Amino acid sequence: MSRFLIILGIALVVIGLALPWLQKIGLGRLPGDIVIERENFRFYFPVTTSILVSLILSLLFWLFRR
């Protein structure tokens, strides 16, 4: 369990550091992501981005398991 938490923490740090570069290439603003903007309110639900990230992670985990 401790090994999993350490790896998860390292992965979160790496993702946090890579986030500015990922936003520059358009990840997070794909067609299909829902954005509702009102006067004092902004709702963002990245449907397409979530599906894409899920597919990539599933593929990586499948490859590492083999």
CHARMM internal coordinates of N, CA and C (Angstrom, degrees):
IC EDIT
DIST 1 N 1 CA 1.4496
DIST 1 CA 1 C 1.5355
ANGL 1 N 1 CA 1 C 110.99
DIST 1 C 2 N 1.3206
ANGL 1 CA 1 C 2 N 117.03
DIHE 1 N 1 CA 1 C 2 N -40.44
DIST 2 N 2 CA 1.4630
ANGL 1 C 2 N 2 CA 119.31
DIHE 1 CA 1 C 2 N 2 CA -178.26
DIST 2 CA 2 C 1.5355
ANGL 2 N 2 CA 2 C 110.94
DIHE 1 C 2 N 2 CA 2 C -67.14
DIST 2 C 3 N 1.3327
ANGL 2 CA 2 C 3 N 116.79
DIHE 2 N 2 CA 2 C 3 N -36.45
DIST 3 N 3 CA 1.4625
ANGL 2 C 3 N 3 CA 120.05
DIHE 2 CA 2 C 3 N 3 CA 178.10
DIST 3 CA 3 C 1.5330
ANGL 3 N 3 CA 3 C 110.16
DIHE 2 C 3 N 3 CA 3 C -63.07
DIST 3 C 4 N 1.3233
ANGL 3 CA 3 C 4 N 116.33
DIHE 3 N 3 CA 3 C 4 N -41.02
DIST 4 N 4 CA 1.4617
ANGL 3 C 4 N 4 CA 121.03
DIHE 3 CA 3 C 4 N 4 CA 178.91
DIST 4 CA 4 C 1.5287
ANGL 4 N 4 CA 4 C 110.82
DIHE 3 C 4 N 4 CA 4 C -62.44
DIST 4 C 5 N 1.3224
ANGL 4 CA 4 C 5 N 117.50
DIHE 4 N 4 CA 4 C 5 N -43.60
DIST 5 N 5 CA 1.4668
ANGL 4 C 5 N 5 CA 120.67
DIHE 4 CA 4 C 5 N 5 CA -179.54
DIST 5 CA 5 C 1.5262
ANGL 5 N 5 CA 5 C 111.64
DIHE 4 C 5 N 5 CA 5 C -66.16
DIST 5 C 6 N 1.3216
ANGL 5 CA 5 C 6 N 117.28
DIHE 5 N 5 CA 5 C 6 N -37.48
DIST 6 N 6 CA 1.4622
ANGL 5 C 6 N 6 CA 120.33
DIHE 5 CA 5 C 6 N 6 CA 177.80
DIST 6 CA 6 C 1.5230
ANGL 6 N 6 CA 6 C 110.29
DIHE 5 C 6 N 6 CA 6 C -65.61
DIST 6 C 7 N 1.3319
ANGL 6 CA 6 C 7 N 117.22
DIHE 6 N 6 CA 6 C 7 N -45.31
DIST 7 N 7 CA 1.4625
ANGL 6 C 7 N 7 CA 120.99
DIHE 6 CA 6 C 7 N 7 CA 179.13
DIST 7 CA 7 C 1.5227
ANGL 7 N 7 CA 7 C 110.49
DIHE 6 C 7 N 7 CA 7 C -64.00
DIST 7 C 8 N 1.3248
ANGL 7 CA 7 C 8 N 117.09
DIHE 7 N 7 CA 7 C 8 N -40.72
DIST 8 N 8 CA 1.4653
ANGL 7 C 8 N 8 CA 120.91
DIHE 7 CA 7 C 8 N 8 CA 178.04
DIST 8 CA 8 C 1.5282
ANGL 8 N 8 CA 8 C 110.62
DIHE 7 C 8 N 8 CA 8 C -62.38
DIST 8 C 9 N 1.3231
ANGL 8 CA 8 C 9 N 117.59
DIHE 8 N 8 CA 8 C 9 N -42.33
DIST 9 N 9 CA 1.4633
ANGL 8 C 9 N 9 CA 121.24
DIHE 8 CA 8 C 9 N 9 CA 178.53
DIST 9 CA 9 C 1.5126
ANGL 9 N 9 CA 9 C 112.13
DIHE 8 C 9 N 9 CA 9 C -63.54
DIST 9 C 10 N 1.3297
ANGL 9 CA 9 C 10 N 116.81
DIHE 9 N 9 CA 9 C 10 N -42.59
DIST 10 N 10 CA 1.4651
ANGL 9 C 10 N 10 CA 120.57
DIHE 9 CA 9 C 10 N 10 CA 178.32
DIST 10 CA 10 C 1.5233
ANGL 10 N 10 CA 10 C 110.45
DIHE 9 C 10 N 10 CA 10 C -64.64
DIST 10 C 11 N 1.3271
ANGL 10 CA 10 C 11 N 116.45
DIHE 10 N 10 CA 10 C 11 N -40.99
DIST 11 N 11 CA 1.4651
ANGL 10 C 11 N 11 CA 120.32
DIHE 10 CA 10 C 11 N 11 CA 179.28
DIST 11 CA 11 C 1.5310
ANGL 11 N 11 CA 11 C 110.81
DIHE 10 C 11 N 11 CA 11 C -63.40
DIST 11 C 12 N 1.3299
ANGL 11 CA 11 C 12 N 117.70
DIHE 11 N 11 CA 11 C 12 N -40.72
DIST 12 N 12 CA 1.4613
ANGL 11 C 12 N 12 CA 120.61
DIHE 11 CA 11 C 12 N 12 CA 178.74
DIST 12 CA 12 C 1.5294
ANGL 12 N 12 CA 12 C 111.75
DIHE 11 C 12 N 12 CA 12 C -64.99
DIST 12 C 13 N 1.3246
ANGL 12 CA 12 C 13 N 117.19
DIHE 12 N 12 CA 12 C 13 N -38.05
DIST 13 N 13 CA 1.4641
ANGL 12 C 13 N 13 CA 120.52
DIHE 12 CA 12 C 13 N 13 CA 177.31
DIST 13 CA 13 C 1.5239
ANGL 13 N 13 CA 13 C 110.17
DIHE 12 C 13 N 13 CA 13 C -65.01
DIST 13 C 14 N 1.3354
ANGL 13 CA 13 C 14 N 117.03
DIHE 13 N 13 CA 13 C 14 N -44.21
DIST 14 N 14 CA 1.4665
ANGL 13 C 14 N 14 CA 120.86
DIHE 13 CA 13 C 14 N 14 CA -179.90
DIST 14 CA 14 C 1.5274
ANGL 14 N 14 CA 14 C 110.22
DIHE 13 C 14 N 14 CA 14 C -63.29
DIST 14 C 15 N 1.3151
ANGL 14 CA 14 C 15 N 117.55
DIHE 14 N 14 CA 14 C 15 N -42.98
DIST 15 N 15 CA 1.4656
ANGL 14 C 15 N 15 CA 120.95
DIHE 14 CA 14 C 15 N 15 CA 178.91
DIST 15 CA 15 C 1.5256
ANGL 15 N 15 CA 15 C 110.14
DIHE 14 C 15 N 15 CA 15 C -64.27
DIST 15 C 16 N 1.3200
ANGL 15 CA 15 C 16 N 117.02
DIHE 15 N 15 CA 15 C 16 N -41.10
DIST 16 N 16 CA 1.4600
ANGL 15 C 16 N 16 CA 120.53
DIHE 15 CA 15 C 16 N 16 CA 178.42
DIST 16 CA 16 C 1.5162
ANGL 16 N 16 CA 16 C 112.69
DIHE 15 C 16 N 16 CA 16 C -62.78
DIST 16 C 17 N 1.3274
ANGL 16 CA 16 C 17 N 116.25
DIHE 16 N 16 CA 16 C 17 N -38.25
DIST 17 N 17 CA 1.4640
ANGL 16 C 17 N 17 CA 119.76
DIHE 16 CA 16 C 17 N 17 CA 178.30
DIST 17 CA 17 C 1.5227
ANGL 17 N 17 CA 17 C 112.17
DIHE 16 C 17 N 17 CA 17 C -73.29
DIST 17 C 18 N 1.3305
ANGL 17 CA 17 C 18 N 117.30
DIHE 17 N 17 CA 17 C 18 N -30.86
DIST 18 N 18 CA 1.4653
ANGL 17 C 18 N 18 CA 121.14
DIHE 17 CA 17 C 18 N 18 CA -178.57
DIST 18 CA 18 C 1.5248
ANGL 18 N 18 CA 18 C 112.67
DIHE 17 C 18 N 18 CA 18 C -86.20
DIST 18 C 19 N 1.3097
ANGL 18 CA 18 C 19 N 118.21
DIHE 18 N 18 CA 18 C 19 N -8.96
DIST 19 N 19 CA 1.4601
ANGL 18 C 19 N 19 CA 121.66
DIHE 18 CA 18 C 19 N 19 CA -175.41
DIST 19 CA 19 C 1.5271
ANGL 19 N 19 CA 19 C 113.97
DIHE 18 C 19 N 19 CA 19 C -57.47
DIST 19 C 20 N 1.3362
ANGL 19 CA 19 C 20 N 120.76
DIHE 19 N 19 CA 19 C 20 N -43.41
DIST 20 N 20 CA 1.4766
ANGL 19 C 20 N 20 CA 118.67
DIHE 19 CA 19 C 20 N 20 CA 178.36
DIST 20 CA 20 C 1.5251
ANGL 20 N 20 CA 20 C 113.11
DIHE 19 C 20 N 20 CA 20 C -60.68
DIST 20 C 21 N 1.3224
ANGL 20 CA 20 C 21 N 117.76
DIHE 20 N 20 CA 20 C 21 N -38.07
DIST 21 N 21 CA 1.4660
ANGL 20 C 21 N 21 CA 120.39
DIHE 20 CA 20 C 21 N 21 CA 178.90
DIST 21 CA 21 C 1.5233
ANGL 21 N 21 CA 21 C 111.13
DIHE 20 C 21 N 21 CA 21 C -71.42
DIST 21 C 22 N 1.3331
ANGL 21 CA 21 C 22 N 116.88
DIHE 21 N 21 CA 21 C 22 N -35.93
DIST 22 N 22 CA 1.4640
ANGL 21 C 22 N 22 CA 119.70
DIHE 21 CA 21 C 22 N 22 CA 178.55
DIST 22 CA 22 C 1.5213
ANGL 22 N 22 CA 22 C 111.29
DIHE 21 C 22 N 22 CA 22 C -66.48
DIST 22 C 23 N 1.3302
ANGL 22 CA 22 C 23 N 117.19
DIHE 22 N 22 CA 22 C 23 N -34.94
DIST 23 N 23 CA 1.4615
ANGL 22 C 23 N 23 CA 120.09
DIHE 22 CA 22 C 23 N 23 CA 178.34
DIST 23 CA 23 C 1.5223
ANGL 23 N 23 CA 23 C 111.43
DIHE 22 C 23 N 23 CA 23 C -71.17
DIST 23 C 24 N 1.3216
ANGL 23 CA 23 C 24 N 117.65
DIHE 23 N 23 CA 23 C 24 N -30.28
DIST 24 N 24 CA 1.4643
ANGL 23 C 24 N 24 CA 120.28
DIHE 23 CA 23 C 24 N 24 CA 178.51
DIST 24 CA 24 C 1.5231
ANGL 24 N 24 CA 24 C 111.93
DIHE 23 C 24 N 24 CA 24 C -66.87
DIST 24 C 25 N 1.3338
ANGL 24 CA 24 C 25 N 117.35
DIHE 24 N 24 CA 24 C 25 N -32.98
DIST 25 N 25 CA 1.4662
ANGL 24 C 25 N 25 CA 119.90
DIHE 24 CA 24 C 25 N 25 CA 179.95
DIST 25 CA 25 C 1.5246
ANGL 25 N 25 CA 25 C 111.88
DIHE 24 C 25 N 25 CA 25 C -85.23
DIST 25 C 26 N 1.3434
ANGL 25 CA 25 C 26 N 117.56
DIHE 25 N 25 CA 25 C 26 N -2.80
DIST 26 N 26 CA 1.4554
ANGL 25 C 26 N 26 CA 120.15
DIHE 25 CA 25 C 26 N 26 CA 173.87
DIST 26 CA 26 C 1.5144
ANGL 26 N 26 CA 26 C 115.19
DIHE 25 C 26 N 26 CA 26 C 105.38
DIST 26 C 27 N 1.3135
ANGL 26 CA 26 C 27 N 118.41
DIHE 26 N 26 CA 26 C 27 N -1.35
DIST 27 N 27 CA 1.4640
ANGL 26 C 27 N 27 CA 119.89
DIHE 26 CA 26 C 27 N 27 CA 178.35
DIST 27 CA 27 C 1.5204
ANGL 27 N 27 CA 27 C 108.56
DIHE 26 C 27 N 27 CA 27 C -69.86
DIST 27 C 28 N 1.2932
ANGL 27 CA 27 C 28 N 116.99
DIHE 27 N 27 CA 27 C 28 N 120.71
DIST 28 N 28 CA 1.4518
ANGL 27 C 28 N 28 CA 121.71
DIHE 27 CA 27 C 28 N 28 CA -175.51
DIST 28 CA 28 C 1.5159
ANGL 28 N 28 CA 28 C 112.26
DIHE 27 C 28 N 28 CA 28 C 112.60
DIST 28 C 29 N 1.3175
ANGL 28 CA 28 C 29 N 117.17
DIHE 28 N 28 CA 28 C 29 N -12.23
DIST 29 N 29 CA 1.4618
ANGL 28 C 29 N 29 CA 121.88
DIHE 28 CA 28 C 29 N 29 CA 177.70
DIST 29 CA 29 C 1.5133
ANGL 29 N 29 CA 29 C 109.91
DIHE 28 C 29 N 29 CA 29 C -131.37
DIST 29 C 30 N 1.3174
ANGL 29 CA 29 C 30 N 116.85
DIHE 29 N 29 CA 29 C 30 N 42.29
DIST 30 N 30 CA 1.4546
ANGL 29 C 30 N 30 CA 121.56
DIHE 29 CA 29 C 30 N 30 CA -178.79
DIST 30 CA 30 C 1.5243
ANGL 30 N 30 CA 30 C 110.61
DIHE 29 C 30 N 30 CA 30 C -83.12
DIST 30 C 31 N 1.3307
ANGL 30 CA 30 C 31 N 117.72
DIHE 30 N 30 CA 30 C 31 N 157.41
DIST 31 N 31 CA 1.4629
ANGL 30 C 31 N 31 CA 119.72
DIHE 30 CA 30 C 31 N 31 CA 173.52
DIST 31 CA 31 C 1.5324
ANGL 31 N 31 CA 31 C 109.08
DIHE 30 C 31 N 31 CA 31 C -62.48
DIST 31 C 32 N 1.2930
ANGL 31 CA 31 C 32 N 116.64
DIHE 31 N 31 CA 31 C 32 N 132.60
DIST 32 N 32 CA 1.4608
ANGL 31 C 32 N 32 CA 121.00
DIHE 31 CA 31 C 32 N 32 CA -177.65
DIST 32 CA 32 C 1.5135
ANGL 32 N 32 CA 32 C 112.06
DIHE 31 C 32 N 32 CA 32 C 107.51
DIST 32 C 33 N 1.3349
ANGL 32 CA 32 C 33 N 118.01
DIHE 32 N 32 CA 32 C 33 N -15.84
DIST 33 N 33 CA 1.4562
ANGL 32 C 33 N 33 CA 121.08
DIHE 32 CA 32 C 33 N 33 CA 174.07
DIST 33 CA 33 C 1.5318
ANGL 33 N 33 CA 33 C 108.01
DIHE 32 C 33 N 33 CA 33 C -75.49
DIST 33 C 34 N 1.3077
ANGL 33 CA 33 C 34 N 116.29
DIHE 33 N 33 CA 33 C 34 N 134.97
DIST 34 N 34 CA 1.4653
ANGL 33 C 34 N 34 CA 121.19
DIHE 33 CA 33 C 34 N 34 CA -174.84
DIST 34 CA 34 C 1.5299
ANGL 34 N 34 CA 34 C 109.50
DIHE 33 C 34 N 34 CA 34 C -95.20
DIST 34 C 35 N 1.3252
ANGL 34 CA 34 C 35 N 116.75
DIHE 34 N 34 CA 34 C 35 N 124.93
DIST 35 N 35 CA 1.4622
ANGL 34 C 35 N 35 CA 122.69
DIHE 34 CA 34 C 35 N 35 CA 176.93
DIST 35 CA 35 C 1.5219
ANGL 35 N 35 CA 35 C 107.70
DIHE 34 C 35 N 35 CA 35 C -130.58
DIST 35 C 36 N 1.3339
ANGL 35 CA 35 C 36 N 115.85
DIHE 35 N 35 CA 35 C 36 N 122.04
DIST 36 N 36 CA 1.4629
ANGL 35 C 36 N 36 CA 121.77
DIHE 35 CA 35 C 36 N 36 CA 176.38
DIST 36 CA 36 C 1.5178
ANGL 36 N 36 CA 36 C 106.91
DIHE 35 C 36 N 36 CA 36 C -119.49
DIST 36 C 37 N 1.3254
ANGL 36 CA 36 C 37 N 115.91
DIHE 36 N 36 CA 36 C 37 N 119.12
DIST 37 N 37 CA 1.4588
ANGL 36 C 37 N 37 CA 120.76
DIHE 36 CA 36 C 37 N 37 CA -179.68
DIST 37 CA 37 C 1.5211
ANGL 37 N 37 CA 37 C 109.83
DIHE 36 C 37 N 37 CA 37 C -118.27
DIST 37 C 38 N 1.2961
ANGL 37 CA 37 C 38 N 114.85
DIHE 37 N 37 CA 37 C 38 N 126.11
DIST 38 N 38 CA 1.4726
ANGL 37 C 38 N 38 CA 122.56
DIHE 37 CA 37 C 38 N 38 CA 175.39
DIST 38 CA 38 C 1.5330
ANGL 38 N 38 CA 38 C 107.87
DIHE 37 C 38 N 38 CA 38 C -117.90
DIST 38 C 39 N 1.3042
ANGL 38 CA 38 C 39 N 115.62
DIHE 38 N 38 CA 38 C 39 N -170.62
DIST 39 N 39 CA 1.4589
ANGL 38 C 39 N 39 CA 119.94
DIHE 38 CA 38 C 39 N 39 CA -176.62
DIST 39 CA 39 C 1.5339
ANGL 39 N 39 CA 39 C 112.27
DIHE 38 C 39 N 39 CA 39 C -60.34
DIST 39 C 40 N 1.3130
ANGL 39 CA 39 C 40 N 118.79
DIHE 39 N 39 CA 39 C 40 N -54.40
DIST 40 N 40 CA 1.4656
ANGL 39 C 40 N 40 CA 122.64
DIHE 39 CA 39 C 40 N 40 CA -179.63
DIST 40 CA 40 C 1.5187
ANGL 40 N 40 CA 40 C 111.76
DIHE 39 C 40 N 40 CA 40 C -119.78
DIST 40 C 41 N 1.3097
ANGL 40 CA 40 C 41 N 117.22
DIHE 40 N 40 CA 40 C 41 N 30.82
DIST 41 N 41 CA 1.4564
ANGL 40 C 41 N 41 CA 120.68
DIHE 40 CA 40 C 41 N 41 CA -172.47
DIST 41 CA 41 C 1.5197
ANGL 41 N 41 CA 41 C 109.85
DIHE 40 C 41 N 41 CA 41 C -149.18
DIST 41 C 42 N 1.3215
ANGL 41 CA 41 C 42 N 115.87
DIHE 41 N 41 CA 41 C 42 N 138.63
DIST 42 N 42 CA 1.4637
ANGL 41 C 42 N 42 CA 120.68
DIHE 41 CA 41 C 42 N 42 CA 175.06
DIST 42 CA 42 C 1.5192
ANGL 42 N 42 CA 42 C 108.06
DIHE 41 C 42 N 42 CA 42 C -139.66
DIST 42 C 43 N 1.3250
ANGL 42 CA 42 C 43 N 115.83
DIHE 42 N 42 CA 42 C 43 N 124.17
DIST 43 N 43 CA 1.4572
ANGL 42 C 43 N 43 CA 122.14
DIHE 42 CA 42 C 43 N 43 CA 178.36
DIST 43 CA 43 C 1.5144
ANGL 43 N 43 CA 43 C 108.09
DIHE 42 C 43 N 43 CA 43 C -117.78
DIST 43 C 44 N 1.3152
ANGL 43 CA 43 C 44 N 116.16
DIHE 43 N 43 CA 43 C 44 N 126.70
DIST 44 N 44 CA 1.4553
ANGL 43 C 44 N 44 CA 121.63
DIHE 43 CA 43 C 44 N 44 CA -178.01
DIST 44 CA 44 C 1.5226
ANGL 44 N 44 CA 44 C 108.49
DIHE 43 C 44 N 44 CA 44 C -128.41
DIST 44 C 45 N 1.3240
ANGL 44 CA 44 C 45 N 117.26
DIHE 44 N 44 CA 44 C 45 N 122.82
DIST 45 N 45 CA 1.4576
ANGL 44 C 45 N 45 CA 122.62
DIHE 44 CA 44 C 45 N 45 CA 178.41
DIST 45 CA 45 C 1.5197
ANGL 45 N 45 CA 45 C 108.39
DIHE 44 C 45 N 45 CA 45 C -129.88
DIST 45 C 46 N 1.3433
ANGL 45 CA 45 C 46 N 117.68
DIHE 45 N 45 CA 45 C 46 N 103.18
DIST 46 N 46 CA 1.4607
ANGL 45 C 46 N 46 CA 121.55
DIHE 45 CA 45 C 46 N 46 CA -174.17
DIST 46 CA 46 C 1.5321
ANGL 46 N 46 CA 46 C 112.72
DIHE 45 C 46 N 46 CA 46 C -82.21
DIST 46 C 47 N 1.3106
ANGL 46 CA 46 C 47 N 117.76
DIHE 46 N 46 CA 46 C 47 N 77.43
DIST 47 N 47 CA 1.4624
ANGL 46 C 47 N 47 CA 122.52
DIHE 46 CA 46 C 47 N 47 CA -177.04
DIST 47 CA 47 C 1.5343
ANGL 47 N 47 CA 47 C 110.73
DIHE 46 C 47 N 47 CA 47 C -63.75
DIST 47 C 48 N 1.3007
ANGL 47 CA 47 C 48 N 117.54
DIHE 47 N 47 CA 47 C 48 N -55.04
DIST 48 N 48 CA 1.4641
ANGL 47 C 48 N 48 CA 122.01
DIHE 47 CA 47 C 48 N 48 CA -176.56
DIST 48 CA 48 C 1.5280
ANGL 48 N 48 CA 48 C 111.22
DIHE 47 C 48 N 48 CA 48 C -65.63
DIST 48 C 49 N 1.3102
ANGL 48 CA 48 C 49 N 116.95
DIHE 48 N 48 CA 48 C 49 N -40.90
DIST 49 N 49 CA 1.4583
ANGL 48 C 49 N 49 CA 120.46
DIHE 48 CA 48 C 49 N 49 CA 178.57
DIST 49 CA 49 C 1.5256
ANGL 49 N 49 CA 49 C 110.46
DIHE 48 C 49 N 49 CA 49 C -62.98
DIST 49 C 50 N 1.3291
ANGL 49 CA 49 C 50 N 117.33
DIHE 49 N 49 CA 49 C 50 N -41.55
DIST 50 N 50 CA 1.4658
ANGL 49 C 50 N 50 CA 121.24
DIHE 49 CA 49 C 50 N 50 CA 179.12
DIST 50 CA 50 C 1.5260
ANGL 50 N 50 CA 50 C 111.51
DIHE 49 C 50 N 50 CA 50 C -63.27
DIST 50 C 51 N 1.3153
ANGL 50 CA 50 C 51 N 116.94
DIHE 50 N 50 CA 50 C 51 N -42.02
DIST 51 N 51 CA 1.4629
ANGL 50 C 51 N 51 CA 120.65
DIHE 50 CA 50 C 51 N 51 CA 178.75
DIST 51 CA 51 C 1.5253
ANGL 51 N 51 CA 51 C 110.24
DIHE 50 C 51 N 51 CA 51 C -64.80
DIST 51 C 52 N 1.3225
ANGL 51 CA 51 C 52 N 117.56
DIHE 51 N 51 CA 51 C 52 N -43.20
DIST 52 N 52 CA 1.4607
ANGL 51 C 52 N 52 CA 121.71
DIHE 51 CA 51 C 52 N 52 CA 179.81
DIST 52 CA 52 C 1.5318
ANGL 52 N 52 CA 52 C 111.33
DIHE 51 C 52 N 52 CA 52 C -63.29
DIST 52 C 53 N 1.3141
ANGL 52 CA 52 C 53 N 117.27
DIHE 52 N 52 CA 52 C 53 N -45.68
DIST 53 N 53 CA 1.4666
ANGL 52 C 53 N 53 CA 121.30
DIHE 52 CA 52 C 53 N 53 CA 178.68
DIST 53 CA 53 C 1.5240
ANGL 53 N 53 CA 53 C 110.16
DIHE 52 C 53 N 53 CA 53 C -63.79
DIST 53 C 54 N 1.3243
ANGL 53 CA 53 C 54 N 117.73
DIHE 53 N 53 CA 53 C 54 N -40.61
DIST 54 N 54 CA 1.4580
ANGL 53 C 54 N 54 CA 121.56
DIHE 53 CA 53 C 54 N 54 CA 178.29
DIST 54 CA 54 C 1.5256
ANGL 54 N 54 CA 54 C 111.65
DIHE 53 C 54 N 54 CA 54 C -62.22
DIST 54 C 55 N 1.3183
ANGL 54 CA 54 C 55 N 117.14
DIHE 54 N 54 CA 54 C 55 N -43.22
DIST 55 N 55 CA 1.4656
ANGL 54 C 55 N 55 CA 120.16
DIHE 54 CA 54 C 55 N 55 CA 178.42
DIST 55 CA 55 C 1.5254
ANGL 55 N 55 CA 55 C 112.01
DIHE 54 C 55 N 55 CA 55 C -64.02
DIST 55 C 56 N 1.3228
ANGL 55 CA 55 C 56 N 116.84
DIHE 55 N 55 CA 55 C 56 N -42.17
DIST 56 N 56 CA 1.4609
ANGL 55 C 56 N 56 CA 120.58
DIHE 55 CA 55 C 56 N 56 CA -179.87
DIST 56 CA 56 C 1.5217
ANGL 56 N 56 CA 56 C 110.90
DIHE 55 C 56 N 56 CA 56 C -66.04
DIST 56 C 57 N 1.3337
ANGL 56 CA 56 C 57 N 117.33
DIHE 56 N 56 CA 56 C 57 N -44.33
DIST 57 N 57 CA 1.4639
ANGL 56 C 57 N 57 CA 120.00
DIHE 56 CA 56 C 57 N 57 CA 178.46
DIST 57 CA 57 C 1.5255
ANGL 57 N 57 CA 57 C 111.94
DIHE 56 C 57 N 57 CA 57 C -65.39
DIST 57 C 58 N 1.3298
ANGL 57 CA 57 C 58 N 117.27
DIHE 57 N 57 CA 57 C 58 N -38.93
DIST 58 N 58 CA 1.4628
ANGL 57 C 58 N 58 CA 120.21
DIHE 57 CA 57 C 58 N 58 CA 177.48
DIST 58 CA 58 C 1.5231
ANGL 58 N 58 CA 58 C 110.95
DIHE 57 C 58 N 58 CA 58 C -62.76
DIST 58 C 59 N 1.3120
ANGL 58 CA 58 C 59 N 116.82
DIHE 58 N 58 CA 58 C 59 N -41.57
DIST 59 N 59 CA 1.4573
ANGL 58 C 59 N 59 CA 120.81
DIHE 58 CA 58 C 59 N 59 CA 178.08
DIST 59 CA 59 C 1.5268
ANGL 59 N 59 CA 59 C 111.35
DIHE 58 C 59 N 59 CA 59 C -64.68
DIST 59 C 60 N 1.3352
ANGL 59 CA 59 C 60 N 117.43
DIHE 59 N 59 CA 59 C 60 N -43.16
DIST 60 N 60 CA 1.4595
ANGL 59 C 60 N 60 CA 120.75
DIHE 59 CA 59 C 60 N 60 CA 178.90
DIST 60 CA 60 C 1.5230
ANGL 60 N 60 CA 60 C 111.76
DIHE 59 C 60 N 60 CA 60 C -63.67
DIST 60 C 61 N 1.3395
ANGL 60 CA 60 C 61 N 117.42
DIHE 60 N 60 CA 60 C 61 N -45.11
DIST 61 N 61 CA 1.4586
ANGL 60 C 61 N 61 CA 120.31
DIHE 60 CA 60 C 61 N 61 CA 178.90
DIST 61 CA 61 C 1.5178
ANGL 61 N 61 CA 61 C 111.02
DIHE 60 C 61 N 61 CA 61 C -64.00
DIST 61 C 62 N 1.3190
ANGL 61 CA 61 C 62 N 117.34
DIHE 61 N 61 CA 61 C 62 N -37.13
DIST 62 N 62 CA 1.4643
ANGL 61 C 62 N 62 CA 121.15
DIHE 61 CA 61 C 62 N 62 CA 178.82
DIST 62 CA 62 C 1.5303
ANGL 62 N 62 CA 62 C 109.98
DIHE 61 C 62 N 62 CA 62 C -65.72
DIST 62 C 63 N 1.3319
ANGL 62 CA 62 C 63 N 116.98
DIHE 62 N 62 CA 62 C 63 N -41.64
DIST 63 N 63 CA 1.4683
ANGL 62 C 63 N 63 CA 120.60
DIHE 62 CA 62 C 63 N 63 CA 179.30
DIST 63 CA 63 C 1.5256
ANGL 63 N 63 CA 63 C 112.02
DIHE 62 C 63 N 63 CA 63 C -67.01
DIST 63 C 64 N 1.3343
ANGL 63 CA 63 C 64 N 117.67
DIHE 63 N 63 CA 63 C 64 N -40.30
DIST 64 N 64 CA 1.4619
ANGL 63 C 64 N 64 CA 121.01
DIHE 63 CA 63 C 64 N 64 CA -179.97
DIST 64 CA 64 C 1.5208
ANGL 64 N 64 CA 64 C 112.24
DIHE 63 C 64 N 64 CA 64 C -71.24
DIST 64 C 65 N 1.3236
ANGL 64 CA 64 C 65 N 117.09
DIHE 64 N 64 CA 64 C 65 N -27.54
DIST 65 N 65 CA 1.4609
ANGL 64 C 65 N 65 CA 120.89
DIHE 64 CA 64 C 65 N 65 CA 179.86
DIST 65 CA 65 C 1.5210
ANGL 65 N 65 CA 65 C 110.56
DIHE 64 C 65 N 65 CA 65 C -71.81
DIST 65 C 66 N 1.3075
ANGL 65 CA 65 C 66 N 117.65
DIHE 65 N 65 CA 65 C 66 N -29.92
DIST 66 N 66 CA 1.4662
ANGL 65 C 66 N 66 CA 121.24
DIHE 65 CA 65 C 66 N 66 CA -178.59
DIST 66 CA 66 C 1.4510
ANGL 66 N 66 CA 66 C 109.23
DIHE 65 C 66 N 66 CA 66 C -72.63
END
COOR INIT
IC SEED 1 N 1 CA 1 C
IC BUILD
